[in-house]
Amino acid sequence: MNTFEQIYAVVNRIPRGKVASYGQVAKLVGNPRLSRVVGYALHVNNDPERVPCYRVVNRFGEVSSAFAFGGENVQREMLLADGVEFDSDGRVKKEYFIEVK
């Protein structure tokens, strides 16, 4: 399995109502230094119906201003539809992040 396939497999395991940061996904792939690669892989994801890339946000809980499938407002709306809540600063509340050990 190549790196992009590994990234997509990890993202597929993020449950509805939860998010992960690029760094968390990179760590789960096995290399915590790949967070930028995670971002690129999600940007070129050709199967957004099966790979819920909208569930990945930055480490501060901010949605991507370059969200490839409609922009940051679309990503925010998709997360809200999943049950994810945002704080008053527009960031995903910490309790919605998956736990990575």
Biopython code that builds the backbone (N, CA, C, O; Angstrom):
import numpy as np
from Bio.PDB.StructureBuilder import StructureBuilder

atoms = [
    (1, "MET", "N", (0.849, -1.176, 0.000)),
    (1, "MET", "CA", (0.000, 0.000, 0.000)),
    (1, "MET", "C", (0.899, 1.245, 0.000)),
    (1, "MET", "O", (1.805, 1.356, 0.826)),
    (2, "ASN", "N", (0.648, 2.181, -0.929)),
    (2, "ASN", "CA", (1.483, 3.378, -0.974)),
    (2, "ASN", "C", (1.046, 4.387, 0.100)),
    (2, "ASN", "O", (0.042, 4.180, 0.781)),
    (3, "THR", "N", (1.796, 5.459, 0.241)),
    (3, "THR", "CA", (1.541, 6.430, 1.309)),
    (3, "THR", "C", (0.159, 7.056, 1.194)),
    (3, "THR", "O", (-0.533, 7.199, 2.202)),
    (4, "PHE", "N", (-0.257, 7.429, -0.002)),
    (4, "PHE", "CA", (-1.583, 8.024, -0.156)),
    (4, "PHE", "C", (-2.676, 7.035, 0.243)),
    (4, "PHE", "O", (-3.640, 7.409, 0.910)),
    (5, "GLU", "N", (-2.527, 5.787, -0.162)),
    (5, "GLU", "CA", (-3.510, 4.763, 0.213)),
    (5, "GLU", "C", (-3.559, 4.592, 1.728)),
    (5, "GLU", "O", (-4.636, 4.413, 2.295)),
    (6, "GLN", "N", (-2.402, 4.645, 2.387)),
    (6, "GLN", "CA", (-2.363, 4.556, 3.848)),
    (6, "GLN", "C", (-3.078, 5.751, 4.475)),
    (6, "GLN", "O", (-3.825, 5.595, 5.441)),
    (7, "ILE", "N", (-2.851, 6.931, 3.930)),
    (7, "ILE", "CA", (-3.517, 8.140, 4.439)),
    (7, "ILE", "C", (-5.026, 8.000, 4.286)),
    (7, "ILE", "O", (-5.774, 8.272, 5.225)),
    (8, "TYR", "N", (-5.475, 7.578, 3.110)),
    (8, "TYR", "CA", (-6.912, 7.425, 2.871)),
    (8, "TYR", "C", (-7.519, 6.367, 3.804)),
    (8, "TYR", "O", (-8.649, 6.524, 4.266)),
    (9, "ALA", "N", (-6.778, 5.302, 4.076)),
    (9, "ALA", "CA", (-7.270, 4.261, 4.989)),
    (9, "ALA", "C", (-7.449, 4.819, 6.394)),
    (9, "ALA", "O", (-8.433, 4.504, 7.064)),
    (10, "VAL", "N", (-6.512, 5.643, 6.848)),
    (10, "VAL", "CA", (-6.622, 6.261, 8.173)),
    (10, "VAL", "C", (-7.817, 7.215, 8.207)),
    (10, "VAL", "O", (-8.609, 7.186, 9.149)),
    (11, "VAL", "N", (-7.945, 8.055, 7.187)),
    (11, "VAL", "CA", (-9.045, 9.023, 7.146)),
    (11, "VAL", "C", (-10.390, 8.300, 7.118)),
    (11, "VAL", "O", (-11.360, 8.777, 7.707)),
    (12, "ASN", "N", (-10.455, 7.175, 6.451)),
    (12, "ASN", "CA", (-11.697, 6.395, 6.427)),
    (12, "ASN", "C", (-12.108, 5.898, 7.810)),
    (12, "ASN", "O", (-13.282, 5.605, 8.035)),
    (13, "ARG", "N", (-11.163, 5.801, 8.730)),
    (13, "ARG", "CA", (-11.465, 5.322, 10.081)),
    (13, "ARG", "C", (-11.866, 6.435, 11.045)),
    (13, "ARG", "O", (-12.197, 6.155, 12.197)),
    (14, "ILE", "N", (-11.843, 7.695, 10.600)),
    (14, "ILE", "CA", (-12.289, 8.790, 11.470)),
    (14, "ILE", "C", (-13.811, 8.711, 11.533)),
    (14, "ILE", "O", (-14.485, 8.863, 10.514)),
    (15, "PRO", "N", (-14.353, 8.473, 12.726)),
    (15, "PRO", "CA", (-15.805, 8.287, 12.812)),
    (15, "PRO", "C", (-16.593, 9.574, 12.581)),
    (15, "PRO", "O", (-16.091, 10.680, 12.785)),
    (16, "ARG", "N", (-17.814, 9.401, 12.160)),
    (16, "ARG", "CA", (-18.735, 10.530, 12.015)),
    (16, "ARG", "C", (-18.801, 11.262, 13.360)),
    (16, "ARG", "O", (-18.901, 10.630, 14.412)),
    (17, "GLY", "N", (-18.746, 12.583, 13.318)),
    (17, "GLY", "CA", (-18.797, 13.367, 14.551)),
    (17, "GLY", "C", (-17.444, 13.605, 15.189)),
    (17, "GLY", "O", (-17.365, 14.155, 16.287)),
    (18, "LYS", "N", (-16.374, 13.196, 14.514)),
    (18, "LYS", "CA", (-15.014, 13.391, 15.014)),
    (18, "LYS", "C", (-14.159, 13.986, 13.904)),
    (18, "LYS", "O", (-14.512, 13.921, 12.726)),
    (19, "VAL", "N", (-13.034, 14.564, 14.299)),
    (19, "VAL", "CA", (-12.051, 15.078, 13.346)),
    (19, "VAL", "C", (-10.669, 14.620, 13.777)),
    (19, "VAL", "O", (-10.474, 14.137, 14.893)),
    (20, "ALA", "N", (-9.719, 14.780, 12.872)),
    (20, "ALA", "CA", (-8.307, 14.535, 13.166)),
    (20, "ALA", "C", (-7.522, 15.667, 12.531)),
    (20, "ALA", "O", (-7.964, 16.276, 11.556)),
    (21, "SER", "N", (-6.362, 15.941, 13.089)),
    (21, "SER", "CA", (-5.481, 16.936, 12.472)),
    (21, "SER", "C", (-4.613, 16.232, 11.437)),
    (21, "SER", "O", (-4.500, 15.006, 11.427)),
    (22, "TYR", "N", (-4.007, 17.026, 10.572)),
    (22, "TYR", "CA", (-3.080, 16.470, 9.581)),
    (22, "TYR", "C", (-1.968, 15.700, 10.293)),
    (22, "TYR", "O", (-1.565, 14.626, 9.848)),
    (23, "GLY", "N", (-1.483, 16.253, 11.391)),
    (23, "GLY", "CA", (-0.422, 15.596, 12.151)),
    (23, "GLY", "C", (-0.865, 14.286, 12.770)),
    (23, "GLY", "O", (-0.100, 13.322, 12.799)),
    (24, "GLN", "N", (-2.102, 14.240, 13.271)),
    (24, "GLN", "CA", (-2.611, 12.989, 13.824)),
    (24, "GLN", "C", (-2.690, 11.914, 12.745)),
    (24, "GLN", "O", (-2.321, 10.763, 12.980)),
    (25, "VAL", "N", (-3.165, 12.289, 11.576)),
    (25, "VAL", "CA", (-3.243, 11.321, 10.475)),
    (25, "VAL", "C", (-1.836, 10.842, 10.126)),
    (25, "VAL", "O", (-1.613, 9.645, 9.942)),
    (26, "ALA", "N", (-0.889, 11.774, 10.036)),
    (26, "ALA", "CA", (0.497, 11.404, 9.717)),
    (26, "ALA", "C", (1.046, 10.426, 10.751)),
    (26, "ALA", "O", (1.700, 9.444, 10.400)),
    (27, "LYS", "N", (0.778, 10.699, 12.025)),
    (27, "LYS", "CA", (1.258, 9.806, 13.089)),
    (27, "LYS", "C", (0.641, 8.415, 12.948)),
    (27, "LYS", "O", (1.330, 7.411, 13.125)),
    (28, "LEU", "N", (-0.639, 8.353, 12.635)),
    (28, "LEU", "CA", (-1.303, 7.055, 12.476)),
    (28, "LEU", "C", (-0.814, 6.302, 11.243)),
    (28, "LEU", "O", (-0.878, 5.074, 11.198)),
    (29, "VAL", "N", (-0.328, 7.031, 10.247)),
    (29, "VAL", "CA", (0.264, 6.396, 9.070)),
    (29, "VAL", "C", (1.631, 5.819, 9.418)),
    (29, "VAL", "O", (2.107, 4.893, 8.763)),
    (30, "GLY", "N", (2.256, 6.372, 10.453)),
    (30, "GLY", "CA", (3.545, 5.842, 10.878)),
    (30, "GLY", "C", (4.691, 6.817, 10.778)),
    (30, "GLY", "O", (5.825, 6.477, 11.116)),
    (31, "ASN", "N", (4.415, 8.044, 10.311)),
    (31, "ASN", "CA", (5.469, 9.047, 10.203)),
    (31, "ASN", "C", (4.892, 10.418, 10.543)),
    (31, "ASN", "O", (4.265, 11.055, 9.697)),
    (32, "PRO", "N", (5.102, 10.877, 11.789)),
    (32, "PRO", "CA", (4.516, 12.147, 12.210)),
    (32, "PRO", "C", (5.029, 13.366, 11.446)),
    (32, "PRO", "O", (4.515, 14.469, 11.625)),
    (33, "ARG", "N", (6.027, 13.177, 10.606)),
    (33, "ARG", "CA", (6.573, 14.298, 9.827)),
    (33, "ARG", "C", (5.886, 14.467, 8.472)),
    (33, "ARG", "O", (6.282, 15.321, 7.679)),
    (34, "LEU", "N", (4.866, 13.662, 8.207)),
    (34, "LEU", "CA", (4.200, 13.690, 6.903)),
    (34, "LEU", "C", (2.943, 14.565, 6.858)),
    (34, "LEU", "O", (2.125, 14.398, 5.953)),
    (35, "SER", "N", (2.768, 15.474, 7.788)),
    (35, "SER", "CA", (1.510, 16.226, 7.820)),
    (35, "SER", "C", (1.249, 17.011, 6.533)),
    (35, "SER", "O", (0.100, 17.122, 6.106)),
    (36, "ARG", "N", (2.295, 17.557, 5.911)),
    (36, "ARG", "CA", (2.098, 18.269, 4.647)),
    (36, "ARG", "C", (1.716, 17.300, 3.523)),
    (36, "ARG", "O", (0.932, 17.644, 2.638)),
    (37, "VAL", "N", (2.269, 16.104, 3.565)),
    (37, "VAL", "CA", (1.908, 15.085, 2.576)),
    (37, "VAL", "C", (0.440, 14.697, 2.755)),
    (37, "VAL", "O", (-0.275, 14.480, 1.777)),
    (38, "VAL", "N", (0.002, 14.612, 4.000)),
    (38, "VAL", "CA", (-1.408, 14.319, 4.272)),
    (38, "VAL", "C", (-2.279, 15.388, 3.618)),
    (38, "VAL", "O", (-3.259, 15.073, 2.942)),
    (39, "GLY", "N", (-1.917, 16.650, 3.821)),
    (39, "GLY", "CA", (-2.679, 17.741, 3.210)),
    (39, "GLY", "C", (-2.741, 17.629, 1.703)),
    (39, "GLY", "O", (-3.799, 17.821, 1.104)),
    (40, "TYR", "N", (-1.617, 17.321, 1.090)),
    (40, "TYR", "CA", (-1.588, 17.185, -0.365)),
    (40, "TYR", "C", (-2.442, 16.000, -0.820)),
    (40, "TYR", "O", (-3.215, 16.112, -1.771)),
    (41, "ALA", "N", (-2.297, 14.871, -0.136)),
    (41, "ALA", "CA", (-3.068, 13.677, -0.504)),
    (41, "ALA", "C", (-4.568, 13.955, -0.439)),
    (41, "ALA", "O", (-5.322, 13.516, -1.308)),
    (42, "LEU", "N", (-4.995, 14.678, 0.582)),
    (42, "LEU", "CA", (-6.414, 14.976, 0.712)),
    (42, "LEU", "C", (-6.861, 15.972, -0.348)),
    (42, "LEU", "O", (-7.995, 15.909, -0.822)),
    (43, "HIS", "N", (-5.984, 16.880, -0.718)),
    (43, "HIS", "CA", (-6.319, 17.870, -1.742)),
    (43, "HIS", "C", (-6.534, 17.211, -3.104)),
    (43, "HIS", "O", (-7.360, 17.672, -3.892)),
    (44, "VAL", "N", (-5.801, 16.145, -3.383)),
    (44, "VAL", "CA", (-5.938, 15.470, -4.681)),
    (44, "VAL", "C", (-6.794, 14.206, -4.607)),
    (44, "VAL", "O", (-6.859, 13.440, -5.569)),
    (45, "ASN", "N", (-7.439, 13.992, -3.482)),
    (45, "ASN", "CA", (-8.312, 12.835, -3.307)),
    (45, "ASN", "C", (-9.346, 12.797, -4.433)),
    (45, "ASN", "O", (-10.133, 13.730, -4.597)),
    (46, "ASN", "N", (-9.335, 11.721, -5.198)),
    (46, "ASN", "CA", (-10.277, 11.629, -6.321)),
    (46, "ASN", "C", (-11.542, 10.850, -5.969)),
    (46, "ASN", "O", (-12.352, 10.552, -6.847)),
    (47, "ASP", "N", (-11.714, 10.522, -4.695)),
    (47, "ASP", "CA", (-12.905, 9.780, -4.278)),
    (47, "ASP", "C", (-13.470, 10.355, -2.973)),
    (47, "ASP", "O", (-13.508, 9.658, -1.959)),
    (48, "PRO", "N", (-13.915, 11.631, -2.992)),
    (48, "PRO", "CA", (-14.401, 12.254, -1.763)),
    (48, "PRO", "C", (-15.670, 11.617, -1.198)),
    (48, "PRO", "O", (-16.002, 11.826, -0.031)),
    (49, "GLU", "N", (-16.371, 10.851, -2.010)),
    (49, "GLU", "CA", (-17.557, 10.147, -1.514)),
    (49, "GLU", "C", (-17.174, 9.036, -0.537)),
    (49, "GLU", "O", (-17.906, 8.757, 0.413)),
    (50, "ARG", "N", (-16.027, 8.407, -0.775)),
    (50, "ARG", "CA", (-15.585, 7.301, 0.079)),
    (50, "ARG", "C", (-14.545, 7.717, 1.105)),
    (50, "ARG", "O", (-14.433, 7.077, 2.151)),
    (51, "VAL", "N", (-13.781, 8.771, 0.839)),
    (51, "VAL", "CA", (-12.731, 9.226, 1.750)),
    (51, "VAL", "C", (-13.169, 10.572, 2.323)),
    (51, "VAL", "O", (-13.112, 11.585, 1.627)),
    (52, "PRO", "N", (-13.604, 10.593, 3.582)),
    (52, "PRO", "CA", (-14.156, 11.826, 4.162)),
    (52, "PRO", "C", (-13.065, 12.821, 4.573)),
    (52, "PRO", "O", (-12.837, 13.063, 5.759)),
    (53, "CYS", "N", (-12.405, 13.383, 3.572)),
    (53, "CYS", "CA", (-11.278, 14.276, 3.829)),
    (53, "CYS", "C", (-11.701, 15.533, 4.583)),
    (53, "CYS", "O", (-10.860, 16.198, 5.187)),
    (54, "TYR", "N", (-12.978, 15.867, 4.558)),
    (54, "TYR", "CA", (-13.453, 17.038, 5.289)),
    (54, "TYR", "C", (-13.316, 16.874, 6.805)),
    (54, "TYR", "O", (-13.420, 17.854, 7.542)),
    (55, "ARG", "N", (-13.086, 15.651, 7.273)),
    (55, "ARG", "CA", (-12.917, 15.402, 8.706)),
    (55, "ARG", "C", (-11.494, 15.674, 9.195)),
    (55, "ARG", "O", (-11.179, 15.408, 10.355)),
    (56, "VAL", "N", (-10.644, 16.193, 8.334)),
    (56, "VAL", "CA", (-9.266, 16.524, 8.726)),
    (56, "VAL", "C", (-9.125, 18.048, 8.739)),
    (56, "VAL", "O", (-9.430, 18.730, 7.761)),
    (57, "VAL", "N", (-8.657, 18.554, 9.870)),
    (57, "VAL", "CA", (-8.483, 19.993, 10.083)),
    (57, "VAL", "C", (-7.061, 20.253, 10.559)),
    (57, "VAL", "O", (-6.309, 19.311, 10.810)),
    (58, "ASN", "N", (-6.688, 21.510, 10.683)),
    (58, "ASN", "CA", (-5.337, 21.763, 11.188)),
    (58, "ASN", "C", (-5.274, 21.563, 12.700)),
    (58, "ASN", "O", (-6.301, 21.331, 13.338)),
    (59, "ARG", "N", (-4.103, 21.650, 13.264)),
    (59, "ARG", "CA", (-3.919, 21.334, 14.690)),
    (59, "ARG", "C", (-4.669, 22.282, 15.614)),
    (59, "ARG", "O", (-4.879, 21.971, 16.787)),
    (60, "PHE", "N", (-5.073, 23.436, 15.094)),
    (60, "PHE", "CA", (-5.833, 24.388, 15.888)),
    (60, "PHE", "C", (-7.341, 24.168, 15.768)),
    (60, "PHE", "O", (-8.128, 24.848, 16.426)),
    (61, "GLY", "N", (-7.734, 23.223, 14.932)),
    (61, "GLY", "CA", (-9.148, 22.951, 14.720)),
    (61, "GLY", "C", (-9.779, 23.817, 13.652)),
    (61, "GLY", "O", (-11.001, 23.935, 13.567)),
    (62, "GLU", "N", (-8.927, 24.425, 12.834)),
    (62, "GLU", "CA", (-9.429, 25.289, 11.772)),
    (62, "GLU", "C", (-9.629, 24.501, 10.483)),
    (62, "GLU", "O", (-8.828, 23.632, 10.138)),
    (63, "VAL", "N", (-10.717, 24.823, 9.777)),
    (63, "VAL", "CA", (-10.954, 24.182, 8.487)),
    (63, "VAL", "C", (-9.998, 24.767, 7.461)),
    (63, "VAL", "O", (-9.415, 25.830, 7.676)),
    (64, "SER", "N", (-9.842, 24.076, 6.356)),
    (64, "SER", "CA", (-8.903, 24.489, 5.321)),
    (64, "SER", "C", (-9.478, 25.604, 4.458)),
    (64, "SER", "O", (-10.600, 25.499, 3.963)),
    (65, "SER", "N", (-8.709, 26.666, 4.279)),
    (65, "SER", "CA", (-9.144, 27.736, 3.383)),
    (65, "SER", "C", (-9.061, 27.285, 1.927)),
    (65, "SER", "O", (-9.628, 27.924, 1.041)),
    (66, "ALA", "N", (-8.351, 26.182, 1.685)),
    (66, "ALA", "CA", (-8.192, 25.646, 0.327)),
    (66, "ALA", "C", (-8.911, 24.309, 0.175)),
    (66, "ALA", "O", (-8.504, 23.476, -0.635)),
    (67, "PHE", "N", (-9.975, 24.098, 0.948)),
    (67, "PHE", "CA", (-10.703, 22.833, 0.881)),
    (67, "PHE", "C", (-11.087, 22.556, -0.566)),
    (67, "PHE", "O", (-11.808, 23.335, -1.190)),
    (68, "ALA", "N", (-10.603, 21.455, -1.083)),
    (68, "ALA", "CA", (-10.679, 21.160, -2.515)),
    (68, "ALA", "C", (-12.098, 20.900, -3.027)),
    (68, "ALA", "O", (-12.326, 20.921, -4.237)),
    (69, "PHE", "N", (-13.025, 20.663, -2.153)),
    (69, "PHE", "CA", (-14.348, 20.255, -2.606)),
    (69, "PHE", "C", (-15.418, 21.286, -2.259)),
    (69, "PHE", "O", (-16.520, 20.934, -1.838)),
    (70, "GLY", "N", (-15.079, 22.568, -2.441)),
    (70, "GLY", "CA", (-16.083, 23.608, -2.270)),
    (70, "GLY", "C", (-15.688, 24.746, -1.357)),
    (70, "GLY", "O", (-16.464, 25.688, -1.196)),
    (71, "GLY", "N", (-14.517, 24.697, -0.755)),
    (71, "GLY", "CA", (-14.067, 25.786, 0.112)),
    (71, "GLY", "C", (-14.348, 25.537, 1.575)),
    (71, "GLY", "O", (-15.008, 24.567, 1.947)),
    (72, "GLU", "N", (-13.821, 26.455, 2.416)),
    (72, "GLU", "CA", (-13.896, 26.257, 3.860)),
    (72, "GLU", "C", (-15.328, 26.245, 4.387)),
    (72, "GLU", "O", (-15.623, 25.532, 5.346)),
    (73, "ASN", "N", (-16.229, 27.030, 3.773)),
    (73, "ASN", "CA", (-17.610, 27.033, 4.246)),
    (73, "ASN", "C", (-18.276, 25.688, 4.022)),
    (73, "ASN", "O", (-19.078, 25.245, 4.844)),
    (74, "VAL", "N", (-17.949, 25.037, 2.916)),
    (74, "VAL", "CA", (-18.503, 23.712, 2.639)),
    (74, "VAL", "C", (-17.961, 22.714, 3.651)),
    (74, "VAL", "O", (-18.718, 21.895, 4.173)),
    (75, "GLN", "N", (-16.667, 22.768, 3.936)),
    (75, "GLN", "CA", (-16.080, 21.860, 4.922)),
    (75, "GLN", "C", (-16.753, 22.061, 6.281)),
    (75, "GLN", "O", (-17.102, 21.091, 6.954)),
    (76, "ARG", "N", (-16.931, 23.304, 6.676)),
    (76, "ARG", "CA", (-17.572, 23.601, 7.960)),
    (76, "ARG", "C", (-18.999, 23.045, 7.992)),
    (76, "ARG", "O", (-19.408, 22.446, 8.986)),
    (77, "GLU", "N", (-19.747, 23.239, 6.919)),
    (77, "GLU", "CA", (-21.121, 22.734, 6.858)),
    (77, "GLU", "C", (-21.162, 21.205, 6.926)),
    (77, "GLU", "O", (-22.042, 20.631, 7.566)),
    (78, "MET", "N", (-20.213, 20.556, 6.269)),
    (78, "MET", "CA", (-20.161, 19.088, 6.302)),
    (78, "MET", "C", (-19.863, 18.607, 7.720)),
    (78, "MET", "O", (-20.450, 17.628, 8.180)),
    (79, "LEU", "N", (-18.959, 19.289, 8.409)),
    (79, "LEU", "CA", (-18.642, 18.905, 9.791)),
    (79, "LEU", "C", (-19.840, 19.148, 10.709)),
    (79, "LEU", "O", (-20.148, 18.311, 11.558)),
    (80, "LEU", "N", (-20.508, 20.270, 10.549)),
    (80, "LEU", "CA", (-21.705, 20.539, 11.343)),
    (80, "LEU", "C", (-22.761, 19.462, 11.109)),
    (80, "LEU", "O", (-23.421, 19.021, 12.051)),
    (81, "ALA", "N", (-22.921, 19.040, 9.857)),
    (81, "ALA", "CA", (-23.881, 17.978, 9.528)),
    (81, "ALA", "C", (-23.498, 16.658, 10.190)),
    (81, "ALA", "O", (-24.363, 15.828, 10.473)),
    (82, "ASP", "N", (-22.204, 16.463, 10.437)),
    (82, "ASP", "CA", (-21.707, 15.266, 11.139)),
    (82, "ASP", "C", (-21.918, 15.359, 12.643)),
    (82, "ASP", "O", (-21.774, 14.363, 13.352)),
    (83, "GLY", "N", (-22.262, 16.555, 13.141)),
    (83, "GLY", "CA", (-22.448, 16.733, 14.580)),
    (83, "GLY", "C", (-21.254, 17.356, 15.283)),
    (83, "GLY", "O", (-21.223, 17.412, 16.512)),
    (84, "VAL", "N", (-20.275, 17.823, 14.527)),
    (84, "VAL", "CA", (-19.092, 18.462, 15.097)),
    (84, "VAL", "C", (-19.449, 19.907, 15.448)),
    (84, "VAL", "O", (-20.101, 20.604, 14.670)),
    (85, "GLU", "N", (-19.012, 20.345, 16.632)),
    (85, "GLU", "CA", (-19.303, 21.711, 17.071)),
    (85, "GLU", "C", (-18.052, 22.574, 17.034)),
    (85, "GLU", "O", (-16.933, 22.083, 17.184)),
    (86, "PHE", "N", (-18.262, 23.864, 16.831)),
    (86, "PHE", "CA", (-17.187, 24.836, 16.765)),
    (86, "PHE", "C", (-17.284, 25.788, 17.958)),
    (86, "PHE", "O", (-18.373, 26.035, 18.476)),
    (87, "ASP", "N", (-16.137, 26.321, 18.389)),
    (87, "ASP", "CA", (-16.141, 27.302, 19.467)),
    (87, "ASP", "C", (-16.401, 28.701, 18.890)),
    (87, "ASP", "O", (-16.610, 28.854, 17.686)),
    (88, "SER", "N", (-16.385, 29.699, 19.748)),
    (88, "SER", "CA", (-16.698, 31.062, 19.316)),
    (88, "SER", "C", (-15.658, 31.643, 18.361)),
    (88, "SER", "O", (-15.928, 32.633, 17.680)),
    (89, "ASP", "N", (-14.466, 31.034, 18.305)),
    (89, "ASP", "CA", (-13.427, 31.473, 17.370)),
    (89, "ASP", "C", (-13.521, 30.769, 16.020)),
    (89, "ASP", "O", (-12.703, 31.018, 15.135)),
    (90, "GLY", "N", (-14.520, 29.884, 15.855)),
    (90, "GLY", "CA", (-14.690, 29.173, 14.599)),
    (90, "GLY", "C", (-13.828, 27.938, 14.468)),
    (90, "GLY", "O", (-13.663, 27.406, 13.370)),
    (91, "ARG", "N", (-13.276, 27.476, 15.578)),
    (91, "ARG", "CA", (-12.432, 26.281, 15.572)),
    (91, "ARG", "C", (-13.215, 25.098, 16.123)),
    (91, "ARG", "O", (-14.099, 25.256, 16.966)),
    (92, "VAL", "N", (-12.873, 23.906, 15.630)),
    (92, "VAL", "CA", (-13.508, 22.690, 16.142)),
    (92, "VAL", "C", (-13.172, 22.563, 17.629)),
    (92, "VAL", "O", (-12.018, 22.708, 18.030)),
    (93, "LYS", "N", (-14.185, 22.292, 18.427)),
    (93, "LYS", "CA", (-13.956, 22.103, 19.865)),
    (93, "LYS", "C", (-13.071, 20.886, 20.080)),
    (93, "LYS", "O", (-13.193, 19.883, 19.378)),
    (94, "LYS", "N", (-12.185, 20.985, 21.051)),
    (94, "LYS", "CA", (-11.175, 19.946, 21.294)),
    (94, "LYS", "C", (-11.766, 18.556, 21.523)),
    (94, "LYS", "O", (-11.153, 17.557, 21.146)),
    (95, "GLU", "N", (-12.919, 18.480, 22.122)),
    (95, "GLU", "CA", (-13.494, 17.159, 22.423)),
    (95, "GLU", "C", (-13.911, 16.381, 21.181)),
    (95, "GLU", "O", (-14.243, 15.199, 21.273)),
    (96, "TYR", "N", (-13.899, 17.032, 20.021)),
    (96, "TYR", "CA", (-14.265, 16.349, 18.778)),
    (96, "TYR", "C", (-13.078, 15.741, 18.050)),
    (96, "TYR", "O", (-13.254, 15.061, 17.039)),
    (97, "PHE", "N", (-11.864, 15.979, 18.556)),
    (97, "PHE", "CA", (-10.679, 15.369, 17.959)),
    (97, "PHE", "C", (-10.580, 13.910, 18.401)),
    (97, "PHE", "O", (-10.889, 13.579, 19.546)),
    (98, "ILE", "N", (-10.152, 13.047, 17.491)),
    (98, "ILE", "CA", (-9.923, 11.666, 17.863)),
    (98, "ILE", "C", (-8.741, 11.616, 18.838)),
    (98, "ILE", "O", (-7.947, 12.554, 18.919)),
    (99, "GLU", "N", (-8.643, 10.543, 19.549)),
    (99, "GLU", "CA", (-7.526, 10.358, 20.474)),
    (99, "GLU", "C", (-6.470, 9.501, 19.775)),
    (99, "GLU", "O", (-6.763, 8.413, 19.280)),
    (100, "VAL", "N", (-5.249, 10.006, 19.744)),
    (100, "VAL", "CA", (-4.139, 9.284, 19.139)),
    (100, "VAL", "C", (-3.056, 9.104, 20.188)),
    (100, "VAL", "O", (-2.630, 10.063, 20.832)),
    (101, "LYS", "N", (-2.616, 7.859, 20.351)),
    (101, "LYS", "CA", (-1.590, 7.581, 21.363)),
    (101, "LYS", "C", (-0.253, 7.396, 20.728)),
    (101, "LYS", "O", (0.733, 7.154, 21.424)),
]
sb = StructureBuilder()
sb.init_structure("model")
sb.init_model(0)
sb.init_chain("A")
sb.init_seg("    ")
for serial, (resi, resn, name, xyz) in enumerate(atoms, 1):
    if name == "N":
        sb.init_residue(resn, " ", resi, " ")
    sb.init_atom(name, np.array(xyz, "f"), 0.0, 1.0, " ", f" {name:<3s}", serial, name[0])
structure = sb.get_structure()
